């Protein structure tokens, strides 16, 4: 059976739901064992992030996972006003003499000095209920990244609607501080949505979640047939900001 009707519906869903939205690029660098990461951190801190800032791309987030998970991963979050801005930024980096100079030690490093095995990249489009990235409080030390997978595009649409209509307000009521939210338009876990919340510490994170389940509005909407089976799995990763992170 042709997937064209499903694709047309999915494109209509994104055009109608996400117009005037931001685009987030979430990169995940899977690190090699026993290789120092200095060359990569230096590239982010002294070359890439300053070059992005010069172009007006601010609040670039850089994180590593809490705990001792293996393989170690480094996360980079870049926010763009729209997809065209992403394309223009990439073009400007290629002609930025200062960036080329600052990034030389990384770009010319031999292969045995590159500390990561691969880069995974996902693009995420913000939703109307939370259209812009919000910089968290300066004392935020725990970030929770969540990915909700849905079994098809309509299930994802319903889950995003659930957030737009109710869940953002619940998050605010219980003390969760949303940094960004959106539905993925690329990546290896499609269809899905992704969001990031910030907390002062793990205790604050746990306290907010303890209030979420009993919240009256959650108890109401979770019983609605409209939202039944809107997602089928949750991926949760706790992150901590690196010293040069702008979030």
C-alpha angles and dihedrals in degrees: 000000000000117000092206097102090050091049092049090050091048092051091048089049092054096043093049098039103037107037112137090021135140124246122225124199112204113192122189117196112201105210128220120240117261095003117125112238097210095112091055095045090048090051092051096043101040105026119017102037095044090048091051090048090053087058092051094259101134138169094046109181124216120184146163127205121269114242129017103299116160133252091037115233135200120205126208121190119194123181122207129185089232141336093273088059089056091054092047091048092053090050093049093049090057090057099037106113093192091052092049091052094046093046096046096103090054099039093049098039114125116250094255090061096053104102101203132074098206144345121233114199130192129180117213128191119211122239128235092249092059106017101163137048112251119211108230127227114289092245094059107127102161123060123184117206115198130187119190114197121204128200094235142355096272091052088053091049090054093048092050089049089052089058094043094050101039122343099073089058091048091051090053092047094052095045103258112146109214115210099180139344134188150130117265117248093183139017140085100284101060132190096038147114127230133202140170128212127190129215136179089235141336092276091060090048093052093045092054093049090049088061095046102072096049094044108124094228092051090049088053101046097041088066095052116112090219090070099040113131092359091144133021106190142021127211114196127187127175115216138186124207119252117234094261096044114126091210 
